[in-house]
């Protein structure tokens, strides 16, 4: 009788232990069947992507997803998009989703792509500059001054076409809270210090949207690829590896809400391209 009670007690204890272990593992990995909150990893000051005032397109997409998941609350983990971002947020299991992340990246499990964009030429509309590619001879003929962020992919084209004497280089942003070279380029355009800015599409589009002086945007979709000078990139959402249920949920959210996502991106001026690398019409 005593042995039977011991067996019963030990069986109950083991089941209780397994339940608690399983529940704790779900909480740590985020692999819950039903989520009670949407935990987002984001930069606190990096518009048009995100900020702590929740004014970026990532914030709006998070709002959309939270609504589709049953009006669950959103919890942000803020960290600047610098070295260590993934390690200190997603990998630390403080949050479960990075809304914008480069496709095919080893740091995360990528979702399906949700937008494609490109580096972009920025000019003042009033100057009526017709340049569409950096190899256009009119750049040298007119001696246009070009603004570009140092060591970004278009630098390869600058080197190939011998445009260094016409270039003003801007320092890369080590921390977007303190440095915003894309904004400096837009300001120099307005002040006449440069004639053409070469900026990553989402930044260029946002600066054009915010500018009181009309800025013309030309996506560099006709530019020849040189060395590491690729101009067009696809973007996904980043999640932790080995979380198949959450990966499927995110992919479903993207698929079912792609039109709404595109509309949000357009509101921020993001130059969107289709699968063939041409401007998205719808």
N, C-alpha and C positions, 0 to 999 in steps of 0.2 A: 504493500500500500504506500509505504514511504517512497519506494523507488518510483512508483507511478506518479506521485505528486512531484518528485524531483524532475522527472521527464517532462511533465506538463508545464512546470514552472520554467525550465530551461528553454523549451520550445517557444513559450510566450515571450521570453526575454530576447531570444534570437530574432523572432519576427519583429519585435519592437525596435531592435537595433538596426535591422535591415531597412525598416521603414524610415527611420530617422536618417540613416546614411543616404538612402535614395533621395529623400526630400532635400537634404543638404546639398547633394550633388546637383540637383536641378536648380537650386537657388544660385549656386556658384557658376554653373555653365550657362544659365539662361534657357535651358532646354525644357521649358514648361509648355504644356499643351495649350494653356490659356494664359496670356500675360495680363498682369494687373497694372503694369506701367510700361511706358516706352522710354528706355534709357539711351540717350543720345550722347555720343562723343563729339565735341565741337570746339572750334576756336572762338575765344571770347571777343575778338576784335578783328575780323577779316571779311568785311563786306566786299563783294555781294554774297559770300558764302554764309557767314553767320556772325552774330555778335550777342552779347549778353542782354541786349534790349530786344532780342528775338526779331531782328529786322531783316535777316538774310533769307535767301531762297531756301537754304537748308532748314531754317526754322519753319518756313511755310510748308515745306514738304513733310516735316515732322508733324505739324498740325494736321495735315491731310491724313497721314498714316494713323495717327492716334485716333482720329475720328472713325476711320475705316475699321479699326480694331476694337471699336465699341466705346468710343469717347473716353479712353483711358488717359490718365495724366502723363505728362512728359517730364522726365527728370534729366537734366543736363549735367555732364561732367565737362568742365571747361579746361582746356589746355591749349596753348598756342601751337599752331601748325608748324612746328620746328622739329629738330632732331629729338627723338624720344616720344613723339606724340602717340604712336600706336602702343608702345611699350607701357606708357604711363596711364593709358586710358583703356583701350579695348583689351589688351593683353593682361592688364591688371584686374580685369573683370569688374571695373567700375561702371562700365556702360556696355551696350550690346550692338550699337550700330553707328558707323561712320557714314554719313549720307553721300559724301563725294570722295571717291578714291580711284586712282588710276587702274585701268584694266590690267589683268595678268600681273599681279604683284604678289611677291612671296610673303609679305608681312601679314596678309589677311586672306580669308576666303572671299573671293570676289563674287558678288551677285551678277546677274545678267546686266549688260550695259543699259544705262537709261538715258545717256545723251552723248553726242559727239560734237566737238567744237575744234577750233583752230586758232593759231596765232593770227593776228589781225592788224591791218594798217589803219592808223588813225590820222585823219587830216581835217583841217577846218573847212567846212563847206564853202565858206566865202572865198577860199583860195582856188577852188575848182581844180584841184590836182587830180589827174586822171590815172595815176599809177596803180596797177593791180598786182604787179610782181616786182621783186627786188632786183631782177635782172633787166628791168626796163631802162634803156639807155637815157631816157629823159631825166632820170635821177642825177646822172653825171652832167648832162647838158645844162640843166637848170641849177646845178650845184645845191640840190635840196639838202638841208641839214636833217639828219635822221637821229631819233632818240630810241635807244634800245637797252634793255636790262642785260648787264654783263653775263656772258656764259649761258644765255638761253639759246634754244635751238636755232633761231634765225641768225645768230652770230656766224654760223657756218656759211650762210649765203652772203653775209656782209664781207667775209674774208674772200670767198670765191670771186665776187664781182668787184673787188678792190675798192670798197667804199669806206675804208677805215678813216680816211681824211675828212669824211663828211659826217662822221658819227660822234654823237655824245653818248657815252656809256653811263648807265646808272647802276649803282650798287644793288646786288640782290638783297631781298628782304630776309635777313636772318631771323627776325621776329616781327611779324606784321603788326604787332601792337605799337612798335616804335618806328618802323620804316615802311613806307608805301610808295615804292618807285613808280608804279603805274599811275598813281595820282600826281607825282612830280612830272611825269611825261605829259599828262593831260594839261597840267598848269603851264608847262613850257610851250605847249602848242598854242594855248590861248594868248600867251605873252609874246609869241613870235620868236622864241629862242630856238625852236626847231620847226621844221615843215611837215615831217612825217614821224609818227610814233609807231613802233612795232611792239605790240603788247599781246599777252595771252588773252584770248577771246572774252571770257567772262569778266575780266578786269576792264578790258577796253569797252565792252558794252555797258558796264555799270558806270564808268566814268563819263561816257557819252550821254547816258540817261540823266546823270546828275548835273551835267554842264549847262550853264545858261547860254553859252556860245555854241551853236550847232556844230557837232563833230560828225564827220562822215566815216563810216567803217567799211573796210574791204577785207573779207576773210582771205587769207593766203592759201587758197585751195588750188591755185594754178602753179604754185611754186614747186620747182624741181627739188626732190629730196637729195640732200648733200650730206654725206658722212652721218653725223648725229643730228642733222638739221631737219628732222621730221616736223611738219607743221600741224598735222591733224592727229587728235587723240580721242580715244573713247574713255568714258568714265562709268564706273560701277558704284555700288555701295559696298562698304567693307564690314564683314562680320568675322567672328572668331572661327577658326577651323574646327571641324568635327562637331558642328551643330546643324545637322541636316534639316531638322524640323524648322528651325529659325531661318535657315537659308531658303527653304521652300516658301515660307511665309513672306519673306522679303521679295522674292522673285514674283510671287503672286500679286503682291501690292504694286510692284512696278508695272506688271503686265496689265492689271485691271484699271490702273489709274494713269497710264502713260499720257493721255491727252491733257489731264489736269496738271501733271508734272511739267509737260511742255509749256503750258500756259503760264505757270509760275516762272519758269526760266525765261520766257519771253518778256515778262513784266520787269525783269531785272536786266534786260538787254543782252542776254547771253546769245551769241551767234550759234544757232543750231544747224547741224548738218545731217543729211540722211545717210543711209548705209553706203551710198556711192560717193560720199564726200561732197555733195552739192548742198546749197542752202535749202533748209527744210521749208517747204511751202505751207504745210498745214500745221 
